[in-house]
Amino acid sequence: MAFAKIDDFDRETIEMAEFAGALSHPARIALLTYLIDHPGAPCRDLVDHLPLSQPSCSRHLSELRKADLVSATPHGNEVRYELNIERIKLFCDAFRNSLNRPSCGN
């Protein structure tokens, strides 16, 4: 069996895989969930409310930023984090549309 290369897939499928990869750790889900109710939270708030060390929190936020799911804004001596709601909505819409394709049993 031959393995498919990433280039063998359409851009939308690749982006969905990248988005899903960014969500592949429970800490990242927890960070996104916290930011829903606390937009603009600095890393120290996230560390205070989630079972994460500061280095771990920063590492997971970095992954979420790479996937463009979270934005970071410098604010004095700290950085504040917010969800990129438009990017998240785009993924949800694309994923929903992919599930409505005939190849998915519909």
C-alpha positions as CSV (number, residue, x, y, z in Angstrom):
1,M,0.0,0.0,0.0
2,A,1.4,3.4,-1.0
3,F,1.3,6.3,1.4
4,A,-0.3,9.5,0.3
5,K,1.7,12.7,0.4
6,I,0.3,15.9,1.8
7,D,0.5,17.4,-1.7
8,D,-2.0,14.7,-2.9
9,F,-4.8,16.4,-1.0
10,D,-6.8,19.6,-1.7
11,R,-6.0,22.7,0.3
12,E,-9.2,22.6,2.4
13,T,-8.4,19.0,3.5
14,I,-4.9,20.0,4.5
15,E,-6.1,23.0,6.4
16,M,-8.7,20.9,8.3
17,A,-5.9,18.4,9.2
18,E,-3.7,21.3,10.5
19,F,-6.6,22.6,12.5
20,A,-7.4,19.2,14.0
21,G,-3.7,18.7,14.8
22,A,-3.7,22.0,16.7
23,L,-6.5,20.6,18.8
24,S,-4.8,17.2,19.4
25,H,-3.9,17.9,23.0
26,P,-6.3,18.4,25.9
27,A,-4.4,21.4,27.1
28,R,-5.1,23.2,23.9
29,I,-8.8,22.4,24.1
30,A,-8.8,23.7,27.7
31,L,-6.9,26.9,26.6
32,L,-9.5,27.6,23.8
33,T,-12.4,26.9,26.2
34,Y,-11.0,29.3,28.8
35,L,-10.4,32.0,26.2
36,I,-14.1,31.8,25.1
37,D,-15.1,33.2,28.5
38,H,-11.9,35.2,29.2
39,P,-10.8,37.0,26.0
40,G,-7.6,38.9,26.4
41,A,-6.3,36.7,29.2
42,P,-2.6,36.8,29.8
43,C,-0.6,33.6,30.2
44,R,-0.4,34.0,34.0
45,D,-4.3,33.9,34.2
46,L,-4.3,30.7,32.1
47,V,-1.7,29.1,34.3
48,D,-3.7,30.1,37.4
49,H,-6.9,28.5,36.2
50,L,-5.6,25.5,34.2
51,P,-3.4,22.5,35.2
52,L,-0.5,23.8,33.2
53,S,3.0,25.2,34.1
54,Q,4.0,28.5,32.5
55,P,6.4,26.8,30.0
56,S,3.7,24.2,29.1
57,C,1.1,26.9,28.6
58,S,3.4,29.0,26.4
59,R,4.3,25.9,24.3
60,H,0.6,25.1,23.7
61,L,-0.3,28.7,23.0
62,S,2.5,28.7,20.5
63,E,0.9,25.8,18.7
64,L,-2.5,27.5,18.7
65,R,-0.9,30.6,17.3
66,K,0.9,28.7,14.5
67,A,-2.5,27.3,13.5
68,D,-3.9,30.9,13.6
69,L,-6.5,29.9,16.2
70,V,-5.3,32.3,18.8
71,S,-3.8,35.8,18.5
72,A,-1.4,37.4,20.9
73,T,-1.2,41.1,21.7
74,P,1.5,42.7,23.8
75,H,0.1,44.7,26.7
76,G,2.7,46.3,28.9
77,N,4.9,43.5,30.4
78,E,2.5,40.7,29.4
79,V,0.9,39.2,26.3
80,R,-2.8,38.8,26.1
81,Y,-4.4,36.0,24.1
82,E,-7.7,35.9,22.2
83,L,-9.5,33.4,20.0
84,N,-9.4,33.9,16.3
85,I,-13.2,33.3,16.0
86,E,-13.3,33.8,12.2
87,R,-10.6,31.1,11.6
88,I,-12.5,28.8,14.0
89,K,-15.8,29.4,12.2
90,L,-14.1,28.8,8.8
91,F,-12.9,25.4,10.0
92,C,-16.2,24.4,11.5
93,D,-18.0,25.4,8.3
94,A,-15.5,23.5,6.1
95,F,-15.7,20.4,8.4
96,R,-19.5,20.5,8.3
97,N,-19.5,20.8,4.5
98,S,-17.1,17.8,4.2
99,L,-19.4,15.7,6.3
100,N,-22.3,16.6,4.0
101,R,-20.5,15.2,0.9
102,P,-22.0,12.0,-0.6
103,S,-18.7,10.2,0.1
104,C,-19.5,10.5,3.8
105,G,-22.7,8.4,3.6
106,N,-25.2,11.3,2.9
